[in-house]
Amino acid sequence: MYIVKYSFQNIEQPVTSWADMMEHVVSFLHRKDKSVLSVLAYSTSSSTDLSKYVSSKKENLRSSLKIDENIYIERHSSTSLKMSILRRLFALYSVDPMDLVFYLRDVESDKAADEGRYELRKRYWAYALPMIQEAHSHRGSFSNVSPVTCNWIAGSFGIGGFTINCVANYDEARIDFWLGSGDVAKNKKGFDLLFAHKDEIEQELGTSDLSWNRADSNKASWICYCLKGVSVTNEADWPRMARFHAEWSSKIADVMIPYLAEMNADLALDPEKVEKNKALLKASALIKKWALRRSESKEISVNISKSNRTYTRFLTPFMDDLLPAAPGTKSGWNTDNHYFYEILNRTGENAYIQLAFSSRELPEDQMETLNRINDFYPAKAHKADWQWRTPFRTSTVQIDLTIAEEFNFEQLDKCLGEIRAFEQDLKEKLLNAQDQETEAGKQLMNSIAIQKIGITDLATDAIVNAANDGLWAGSGVCGAIFRAAGHDKLQTACNAIGHCDTGSAVITPGFDLKSKYIIHAVGPVWRGGESKEPQLLYGAYKRSLELAVENGCHSIGFPLISAGIFGYPKDKAWRKAVLACRDFFEKNPDADLQVVFAVLDDGIMSLGQKTLDEIAPEYKQ
């Protein structure tokens, strides 16, 4: 068994080892009362055997954990000995051992199992799905499907509960045209409608080997086509199975869907609507062929997986530069890009192209760009909480399936020409606006603000952690930052640095925080002011500000460093904090840096405002 997390006095903390837990708990106790370990570390008495495991010199121990300056504890001890040491320390600190709870995991059960059938199927679908999606690109049936561990995947086509399924078994590959809505009557009548045209369907498919299953005892009905003599367990069969799934699922869908797509309440077939639906599918395939050809010449980049019968979506080099993909986000299309040009084909007889924007999980800088575009090309809807915008569309062009495809390609090329003209015009407008801003001059502003907010809730470019010189996770502000950033990731980054002198600072990524960076500033412990505490506190702020500017930050959030468990008087701590910021701004007037102090106590906030008014009113925001 190994430890993955512990809870101490109702505060949970993930850890990577028993030694890690030991360090955290002992450090927590030491911060509450530093006299206990200090006495043990400097003791020359053998009155307690705890002194064997606590020392003021690390060389006195086999392998030491640093708890504080000149206080070390034995690291390499058995788990049972660690528990014994903690129990005795708890007695000295008057802490209830029941306050410490461990969360364990069985090593054997946690090991990754050998690749089994579920993982095998997932690998097969990862292999076959791109081929299936490409075969269905004209209708988009499998656009939002991902590799799964089960033996089937389902593609939809716009009729609730009706799907085209690809199945991969140990003894066959299969296509199921599945009629499985919650309405049994709808399923059976749909099956009957298709079965009434069985001869026509099989003739169009060129096979009579379909298996028709009305399945009166089941809610669903289905029509199957099988490929025997293959197995998902044999990777040599995968190319054949994938070709079968792609080709035949598309063929069966192409033939059967038109008979169902325009059913009325009585499921009666309208031959005219069936023909129109077939024309729509053919037009969709032709449009995608044009888009793929233009993609080959790098004029556009078509996204087949996000296209369907009505929409064919693509990107352009200009818009990619203007609105680049934002990894880790999901737009309304579940993509990391937040725009698409969309070719709309609603009738099979004409088409046009529109530019569409999605605001879902849109990065802030791109939102600013889209608002600027909206100034030039206003969208019809002006809601502040908009989800979709379409600021531009081309002329509508004719699609004629009775003549050579080159005619239709020329029509679509006209739309592409209009897109190029639009993008050139947009480029000039954006450049002119930028020039005007440059002409007017964008005033750089250094400022100081004090806000009633938790520091991990700030969205500044960087936040400052009130760190210890060992850069390990602590309590208070430090603990909150480690938890919000992701303890293991942040601790690994801190371990790579190793140490930071008191009065200085180091920088790491922000990981899961809103802020890009965490600056770890080590303030002094208050010892009456005679141990260079003011100079060290000033230096911690100064180095933090320098690191922020060096790393391109324009905003930084501070706690009131050293004013917590380090005991620095709050009025004196405020004076050094504000003075360090003021002096930095005076020496760096072009820093363009906004400083925010995050506090939660009204009294501390009021004291800070008073200090700011007194020392640096010109920088008060």
C-alpha positions in Angstrom: 0.0 0.0 0.0 1.2 3.5 -0.6 -0.1 6.9 0.4 -1.8 9.3 -2.1 -3.3 11.8 0.2 -3.7 12.7 3.9 -6.1 14.8 5.9 -4.9 16.7 8.9 -7.3 18.7 11.0 -9.9 18.4 8.2 -7.5 19.8 5.6 -6.7 17.4 2.7 -3.3 17.4 1.0 -2.1 15.1 -1.9 1.4 13.7 -1.4 3.6 11.4 -3.3 5.3 9.4 -0.4 5.2 8.8 3.3 8.3 11.1 3.6 6.4 13.8 1.8 3.5 13.5 4.3 6.0 13.5 7.2 7.6 16.7 5.9 4.2 18.5 5.5 2.8 17.5 8.9 6.0 18.3 10.9 6.4 21.6 9.1 2.8 22.4 9.9 3.3 21.7 13.6 6.6 23.6 13.6 4.9 26.7 12.2 2.4 26.6 15.1 5.1 26.4 17.8 8.7 26.6 16.8 10.0 26.0 20.3 9.3 22.2 20.4 11.6 21.1 17.5 14.1 23.8 18.4 14.5 22.2 21.8 14.8 18.7 20.4 17.3 19.8 17.7 19.7 21.5 20.1 19.2 19.0 22.9 22.2 17.3 24.3 20.1 15.2 26.7 19.0 11.6 26.0 15.9 12.0 28.0 13.8 11.5 24.9 14.7 9.3 22.0 13.1 11.8 19.6 16.4 13.7 19.7 17.9 10.9 17.6 15.6 11.9 14.8 15.8 15.7 15.1 19.0 17.7 14.8 20.3 21.2 14.2 22.9 19.6 11.8 21.9 17.6 8.8 25.1 15.6 8.9 24.0 14.1 12.2 21.2 12.3 10.3 21.4 9.6 7.7 19.2 11.5 5.3 17.6 14.7 6.4 14.4 16.7 5.7 14.9 20.4 6.3 12.1 21.8 8.4 13.5 25.3 9.1 16.9 27.0 9.4 19.1 24.6 11.4 16.3 22.2 12.1 16.3 18.8 10.3 14.4 15.6 10.8 15.3 12.0 9.7 13.9 11.2 6.2 15.0 7.6 5.7 12.9 5.8 8.4 10.4 3.0 8.1 6.7 3.9 7.8 6.0 2.4 11.2 8.9 4.5 12.7 7.5 7.6 11.0 4.1 6.9 12.7 5.8 6.5 16.0 7.7 9.8 15.7 4.5 11.6 14.7 2.6 10.1 17.7 5.3 11.4 20.1 5.4 14.8 18.4 1.6 15.0 18.6 1.8 14.5 22.3 4.4 17.3 22.6 2.1 19.6 20.6 -1.1 18.4 22.3 -2.6 17.3 19.0 -5.1 14.4 18.7 -3.6 11.7 16.5 -7.1 11.0 15.2 -6.9 14.3 13.4 -4.5 12.7 10.9 -6.1 10.4 8.3 -4.4 8.6 5.5 -5.7 7.7 2.0 -4.0 4.6 0.6 -4.0 2.7 -2.7 -3.1 -0.9 -3.4 0.0 -0.9 -5.7 -1.0 -4.1 -7.4 -4.6 -3.1 -8.3 -3.2 0.3 -9.5 -0.9 -1.2 -12.1 -2.1 -0.9 -15.6 -3.5 -4.2 -16.8 -2.1 -5.8 -19.9 -3.8 -4.6 -23.0 -7.2 -6.3 -23.1 -10.1 -6.4 -25.3 -11.4 -3.0 -24.4 -8.1 -1.3 -25.2 -7.8 -3.4 -28.3 -11.1 -2.1 -29.6 -10.2 1.5 -28.8 -7.0 1.1 -30.8 -9.0 -0.3 -33.7 -11.5 2.5 -33.7 -8.6 5.0 -33.6 -7.3 3.3 -36.7 -10.6 3.0 -38.6 -12.5 6.1 -37.5 -10.7 8.6 -39.8 -11.6 6.4 -42.8 -15.2 6.2 -41.7 -15.5 9.9 -41.1 -14.0 10.7 -44.5 -16.5 8.3 -46.1 -19.4 10.1 -44.3 -18.0 13.6 -44.8 -20.9 14.7 -47.0 -23.4 14.1 -44.2 -21.1 14.2 -41.1 -22.7 11.2 -39.4 -19.6 10.3 -37.4 -18.2 13.9 -37.1 -18.3 14.0 -33.3 -17.5 10.3 -32.6 -14.3 9.4 -30.8 -12.5 6.1 -30.4 -14.3 4.0 -27.7 -13.6 0.7 -25.8 -16.9 -1.0 -26.8 -17.4 -3.0 -30.0 -19.5 -0.5 -31.8 -19.7 3.1 -32.8 -22.9 5.0 -34.0 -23.3 7.7 -36.5 -26.4 9.9 -36.6 -28.2 11.4 -39.6 -30.9 13.6 -38.2 -33.7 11.2 -37.2 -33.9 10.7 -33.5 -33.0 7.1 -32.4 -32.1 6.0 -35.9 -28.3 5.4 -36.4 -25.8 3.8 -38.8 -23.6 1.5 -36.6 -20.2 0.0 -37.3 -19.5 -3.2 -35.2 -16.1 -4.9 -34.7 -16.4 -8.4 -33.2 -14.0 -11.3 -32.6 -15.5 -13.2 -35.5 -16.9 -10.6 -37.9 -17.3 -6.9 -38.9 -20.8 -5.7 -39.3 -22.9 -2.7 -40.4 -26.2 -2.2 -38.5 -28.8 0.3 -39.8 -30.4 0.7 -36.4 -34.0 1.8 -35.9 -34.0 2.2 -32.1 -35.9 5.3 -31.0 -38.0 5.3 -27.8 -41.1 5.0 -30.0 -41.7 1.4 -30.8 -44.3 2.2 -33.4 -42.0 4.6 -35.2 -39.3 1.9 -35.3 -41.5 -0.7 -36.8 -43.1 1.5 -39.3 -39.7 2.8 -40.4 -38.6 -0.7 -40.9 -41.8 -1.6 -42.8 -41.2 1.4 -45.1 -37.7 0.3 -45.9 -38.7 -3.3 -46.3 -41.4 -2.3 -48.8 -38.5 -1.0 -50.9 -36.2 -4.0 -50.1 -35.7 -4.9 -53.8 -34.9 -1.4 -54.8 -32.5 -0.9 -51.9 -30.6 -4.2 -52.5 -30.4 -3.5 -56.2 -28.9 -0.1 -55.5 -26.4 -1.6 -53.0 -25.6 -4.5 -55.4 -26.1 -7.2 -52.8 -28.9 -9.4 -51.5 -27.0 -10.4 -48.4 -28.6 -7.9 -46.1 -30.2 -9.4 -42.9 -33.6 -7.7 -42.2 -34.7 -8.0 -38.6 -38.1 -6.5 -37.7 -37.6 -8.1 -34.2 -41.2 -7.8 -33.0 -40.3 -8.9 -29.5 -37.8 -6.1 -29.2 -38.3 -2.3 -29.1 -35.8 -1.8 -32.0 -35.5 -3.1 -35.5 -32.4 -3.3 -37.6 -30.9 -4.2 -40.9 -27.4 -5.8 -41.0 -24.6 -6.5 -43.5 -21.7 -8.7 -42.3 -18.1 -9.3 -43.3 -17.1 -12.8 -42.1 -13.6 -14.3 -41.6 -12.1 -11.3 -39.8 -11.4 -10.5 -36.1 -10.7 -7.3 -34.3 -8.1 -9.3 -32.3 -6.0 -9.8 -35.5 -4.4 -6.5 -36.5 -3.7 -7.9 -39.9 -7.5 -7.8 -40.5 -7.8 -4.2 -39.5 -7.2 -2.6 -43.0 -9.9 -4.9 -44.5 -12.3 -4.3 -41.7 -11.8 -0.5 -41.8 -12.4 -0.3 -45.5 -15.5 -2.4 -45.1 -16.8 -0.2 -42.3 -16.1 3.0 -44.2 -17.4 1.9 -47.6 -20.5 -0.1 -46.6 -21.7 2.1 -43.8 -21.6 5.1 -46.2 -23.3 3.1 -49.0 -26.1 1.8 -46.9 -26.7 5.2 -45.3 -26.7 6.9 -48.8 -29.3 4.4 -50.1 -31.6 4.1 -47.0 -31.6 7.6 -45.5 -33.5 9.2 -48.4 -36.4 6.9 -47.8 -36.6 8.0 -44.2 -35.4 11.6 -44.1 -38.8 13.1 -45.2 -41.3 10.8 -43.4 -44.5 12.4 -42.3 -46.5 11.4 -39.3 -47.9 8.4 -41.1 -44.4 7.4 -42.4 -45.6 7.7 -45.9 -43.0 8.1 -48.6 -42.8 11.2 -50.8 -40.8 10.2 -53.9 -40.2 13.8 -54.8 -38.7 14.6 -51.4 -36.5 11.4 -51.6 -35.1 12.7 -54.9 -34.4 16.1 -53.4 -32.6 14.5 -50.4 -30.5 12.5 -52.8 -29.6 15.7 -54.7 -28.7 17.3 -51.4 -26.3 14.5 -50.6 -24.7 14.7 -54.1 -24.3 18.5 -53.9 -22.7 18.0 -50.5 -20.2 15.5 -51.9 -19.4 17.8 -54.8 -18.8 20.8 -52.4 -16.5 18.7 -50.3 -14.5 17.6 -53.4 -14.0 21.3 -54.2 -12.9 22.1 -50.7 -10.4 19.2 -50.6 -8.9 20.3 -53.9 -8.5 23.9 -52.6 -6.9 22.4 -49.5 -4.4 20.6 -51.6 -3.3 24.0 -53.0 -3.1 25.4 -49.5 -5.7 28.1 -50.2 -7.9 26.8 -47.4 -7.9 24.0 -44.9 -11.1 21.9 -44.9 -12.2 20.1 -41.7 -14.1 17.1 -42.9 -14.7 15.8 -39.3 -16.7 19.0 -38.5 -18.6 19.0 -41.8 -22.0 17.4 -42.6 -24.6 17.3 -45.4 -25.5 20.9 -45.0 -22.3 22.5 -43.8 -18.7 22.2 -45.1 -16.3 23.9 -42.8 -12.8 25.3 -43.6 -10.1 27.6 -42.3 -7.9 30.2 -44.1 -4.3 31.2 -43.5 -5.3 34.9 -42.8 -7.9 34.0 -40.2 -5.6 31.4 -38.6 -3.1 34.2 -38.0 -5.7 36.5 -36.7 -7.5 34.0 -34.5 -5.0 31.1 -33.9 -6.1 27.8 -32.3 -6.2 28.0 -28.5 -5.2 24.5 -27.2 -7.1 23.4 -24.1 -10.3 25.3 -25.1 -13.5 24.0 -26.8 -15.5 26.2 -29.1 -19.1 25.6 -30.0 -17.8 23.1 -32.5 -15.7 21.3 -29.9 -12.5 22.5 -31.5 -9.7 24.7 -30.3 -10.3 27.1 -33.1 -13.1 29.6 -32.6 -14.0 30.4 -36.2 -15.0 28.5 -39.4 -15.9 29.5 -42.9 -19.0 27.5 -43.6 -20.3 26.5 -47.1 -24.1 26.2 -46.6 -25.9 23.8 -48.9 -29.5 23.6 -47.9 -31.2 22.6 -51.1 -28.7 21.0 -53.3 -29.3 23.7 -55.9 -27.4 26.7 -54.5 -24.8 27.5 -51.8 -23.1 30.4 -50.1 -20.2 30.8 -47.6 -20.4 32.6 -44.3 -17.8 33.4 -41.6 -19.0 32.1 -38.2 -17.5 32.9 -34.7 -18.1 30.9 -31.5 -17.6 32.6 -28.1 -17.6 29.4 -26.1 -14.3 29.3 -24.1 -13.0 32.1 -26.3 -9.6 33.5 -25.0 -9.9 37.0 -23.8 -7.5 38.4 -26.4 -9.5 36.8 -29.2 -12.7 38.3 -27.8 -11.1 41.7 -28.1 -10.3 40.9 -31.7 -13.8 39.8 -32.5 -15.2 42.9 -30.9 -13.0 45.0 -33.1 -14.2 43.1 -36.2 -17.7 43.7 -35.0 -17.0 47.4 -35.1 -16.3 47.1 -38.8 -18.8 44.4 -39.7 -21.6 44.6 -37.2 -23.4 41.3 -36.5 -27.2 41.4 -36.5 -27.3 40.5 -32.8 -25.5 42.8 -30.4 -26.0 40.9 -27.2 -23.2 41.1 -24.7 -23.4 37.3 -24.0 -23.5 36.3 -27.6 -22.7 32.7 -28.5 -22.5 32.8 -32.3 -21.7 35.6 -34.8 -21.7 35.6 -38.6 -20.3 39.0 -39.7 -19.7 38.1 -43.3 -21.3 36.0 -46.1 -20.7 35.7 -49.8 -23.1 35.9 -52.7 -25.3 32.8 -53.3 -24.2 30.8 -56.3 -25.9 28.1 -58.3 -25.1 24.4 -57.9 -26.1 22.4 -61.1 -25.6 18.7 -60.8 -26.6 18.1 -64.4 -23.5 19.7 -65.9 -19.7 19.3 -65.5 -18.4 19.7 -62.0 -15.9 22.4 -63.2 -18.8 24.8 -63.6 -19.8 24.3 -60.0 -16.2 24.7 -58.9 -16.0 28.0 -60.8 -19.1 29.2 -58.9 -17.5 28.3 -55.6 -14.3 30.0 -56.6 -16.3 33.2 -57.0 -17.2 32.9 -53.3 -13.6 32.2 -52.4 -12.6 35.4 -54.3 -15.1 37.4 -52.2 -13.5 35.9 -49.1 -10.1 37.1 -50.2 -11.5 40.6 -50.8 -13.2 40.6 -47.4 -10.0 39.5 -45.6 -7.9 42.1 -47.4 -10.4 44.8 -46.4 -10.4 43.6 -42.8 -6.7 43.6 -42.7 -6.5 47.2 -43.9 -9.2 48.3 -41.4 -7.3 46.6 -38.5 -4.0 48.1 -39.5 -5.5 51.6 -39.8 -7.1 51.3 -36.4 -3.7 50.1 -35.0 -2.0 53.0 -36.6 -4.5 55.4 -35.1 -3.9 54.0 -31.6 -0.1 54.3 -32.1 -0.5 57.9 -33.3 -2.6 58.8 -30.3 -0.1 56.9 -28.1 -1.1 54.3 -25.6 -0.2 55.7 -22.2 1.7 53.3 -20.1 0.4 53.2 -16.6 1.9 51.9 -13.4 -0.6 51.6 -10.6 -1.2 50.1 -7.1 -4.6 48.7 -6.0 -5.8 46.9 -2.9 -8.7 44.5 -3.4 -10.8 42.3 -1.1 -10.2 39.1 -2.9 -8.5 35.7 -2.5 -5.1 35.8 -4.3 -5.9 32.6 -6.2 -9.0 34.3 -7.7 -6.9 37.1 -9.3 -6.5 37.0 -13.1 -3.3 39.0 -13.1 -0.4 37.8 -15.3 1.4 36.7 -12.2 0.6 36.2 -8.5 3.1 36.1 -5.7 3.4 33.2 -3.3 4.5 34.0 0.3 7.1 31.2 0.1 9.5 29.5 2.4 13.2 29.2 1.4 12.8 25.5 0.7 9.9 26.2 -1.8 7.7 23.5 -0.4 4.0 23.7 0.1 2.9 25.4 3.3 -0.3 26.6 4.8 -2.2 29.9 4.4 -1.6 31.7 1.2 1.2 29.3 0.2 -1.1 26.2 0.7 -4.0 27.8 -1.2 -1.7 28.6 -4.2 -0.3 25.1 -4.3 -3.8 23.6 -4.2 -5.2 25.9 -6.9 -2.2 25.5 -9.2 -2.0 21.7 -8.8 0.2 20.5 -5.9 2.2 17.9 -7.7 3.0 20.0 -10.8 3.9 23.0 -8.8 6.0 21.1 -6.2 7.9 19.4 -9.1 8.7 22.8 -10.5 9.8 24.2 -7.1 12.0 21.1 -6.5 13.8 21.7 -9.8 14.8 25.2 -8.4 15.5 23.8 -4.9 16.0 26.9 -2.8 15.4 30.6 -2.7 17.2 33.0 -0.3 15.2 35.1 2.1 14.7 38.6 0.6 14.7 37.2 -3.0 12.2 35.5 -5.4 12.0 32.9 -8.1 9.4 32.2 -10.8 7.5 29.1 -12.0 4.6 28.5 -14.3 1.1 29.1 -12.9 -0.2 25.7 -14.1 -3.9 25.4 -13.2 -4.2 29.0 -12.0 -5.7 31.9 -14.0 -2.3 33.5 -13.8 0.5 32.6 -16.2 3.2 32.7 -13.6 3.7 32.2 -9.8 6.5 34.3 -8.3 7.7 32.7 -5.1 9.0 35.5 -2.7 10.7 34.6 0.5 10.0 37.2 3.2 11.8 37.3 6.6 10.5 36.0 9.9 10.0 39.0 12.2 12.7 39.0 15.0 12.1 42.5 16.3 13.5 44.3 13.4 17.2 44.0 14.3 18.0 41.1 11.9 17.7 43.1 8.6 14.0 42.2 8.3 13.1 45.5 6.6 15.8 45.2 4.0 14.9 41.6 3.3 11.2 42.3 3.0 11.9 45.2 0.6 14.2 42.9 -1.4 11.5 40.3 -1.8 9.1 42.8 -3.2 11.7 44.4 -5.5 12.9 41.1 -6.9 9.3 40.0 -7.5 8.6 43.1 -9.5 11.8 42.7 -11.5 10.8 39.1 -12.4 7.3 40.2 -13.5 8.7 42.8 -15.9 11.4 40.4 -17.2 8.8 37.9 -18.0 6.5 40.2 -19.9 3.9 40.6 -17.2 1.7 43.7 -17.1 -0.1 42.9 -13.8 0.9 41.2 -10.6 -1.0 40.2 -7.5 0.7 40.2 -4.0 -0.3 39.0 -0.6 1.0 41.0 2.3 4.3 39.1 2.6 5.6 38.0 6.0 2.5 39.5 7.8 1.0 36.1 8.5 2.7 33.3 10.5 6.1 35.0 10.0 4.8 37.7 12.4 5.9 40.9 10.6 3.9 43.8 12.1 1.2 44.6 9.6 1.7 48.4 9.6 5.4 48.0 9.0 4.7 45.3 6.4 2.4 47.7 4.5 5.0 50.5 4.5 7.7 48.3 3.1 5.3 46.8 0.4 4.1 50.2 -0.8 7.5 51.8 -0.6 9.1 49.0 -2.7 6.4 49.4 -5.4 6.8 53.2 -5.5 10.6 53.0 -5.7 10.4 50.4 -8.5 7.9 52.6 -10.5 10.1 55.7 -10.1 13.1 53.8 -11.5 11.0 52.0 -14.2 8.4 54.5 -15.4 7.8 52.5 -18.6 7.2 49.2 -16.8 3.4 49.3 -17.5 2.7 47.2 -14.5 -0.5 47.1 -12.4 0.1 45.9 -8.8 -2.8 44.4 -6.9 -2.7 43.5 -3.2 -5.1 40.7 -2.4 -6.4 40.9 1.2 -9.6 39.5 2.9 -9.6 41.3 6.2 -11.3 44.7 6.3 -9.0 46.0 8.9 -5.9 45.0 7.0 -7.3 46.5 3.8 -8.1 49.8 5.6 -4.6 50.0 6.9 -3.2 49.4 3.5 -5.3 52.1 1.9 -4.1 54.6 4.5 -0.5 53.6 3.9 -1.0 53.9 0.1 -2.5 57.4 0.5 0.4 58.4 2.6 3.4 57.0 0.6 2.3 56.6 -3.0 -1.0 58.4 -3.7 0.1 59.1 -7.3 0.0 55.4 -8.1 -3.3 54.7 -6.4 -5.8 53.1 -8.7 
